[in-house]
């Protein structure tokens, strides 16, 4: 199942990407950061 490996890596990295993205915007407005994270 070679196709599952790249997908698994992407899924594992996704939470870190989201966390960094939200942390970068949380300093401005927590509510906006959450909304932006969900819709973008």
ZITAVEN-V54557 format. One record per pair of residues at least 24 apart in sequence whose ideal C-beta (glycine too) atoms are under 8 Angstrom apart, sorted by the first residue. I is the first residue (numbers start at 1). J is the second residue. D is the distance in Angstrom with one decimal. If there is no record, write none. Layout:
i-><I,I>
j-><J,J>
d-><D,D>
This chain:
none
